[in-house]
Amino acid sequence: MDVRDHWERVYQEKDLTHLSWYQDRPDLSISFISRAGVDTDSRILDVGAGTSSLVDHLLLAGFPHLGVLDVSPTAVDITRRRLGHRARSVEWFVADVTEFAPPHPWDVWHDRAVLHFLTEDDDRSKYRRSMESSVAEHGAVVLSTFGPEGPLRCSGLNVRRYDVHEMCDWIGPDFSLAHHEMVDHATPERGVQQFLACLFLRTRGAPQWSGS
């Protein structure tokens, strides 16, 4: 299955407010980003952003250095059009996260719902390499995935569930767990999905950037 084609169909054909991951306001993400100790000069990348309103709320909070990454051109275009003139303040990336080449370091890597769709070890390794090459020295990673009691499938795809120990093992020794929560997400269809949300801080191994 072609990943881009799958997510293009989702964003072209579905009512976006009925998607299981839809939120009126991404309060948990905002809370975890705040816990990372960011200031308004921080660069924040929303990975697999889809049509999330996180970028809207961060712009309103005074963060001018934001990035949106998604494999679906349709999702990126929907968000860009929604922001109107404010879209000029955002860097837009249409790419598969496993192949993402960052143009500069990011202080926060935020992913609410991409990693758990990567069920193959090779894809998970590629994702981690992209993340490791993107996160700045002393930067933060905010990751949310389905928890141990979360669903086995989402959007017609198999998913991988994590507990906090599995997440720490996967992310490796360059990042230290600062905070985690197990939360229940209420879907628009009144279902409940268990999520594991983690905040990691980079403690070593930051990439070297030219001109830095």
Order of alpha helices (4+ residues) and beta strands (2+ residues): alpha-alpha-beta-alpha-beta-alpha-beta-beta-alpha-beta-beta-beta-alpha-beta-beta
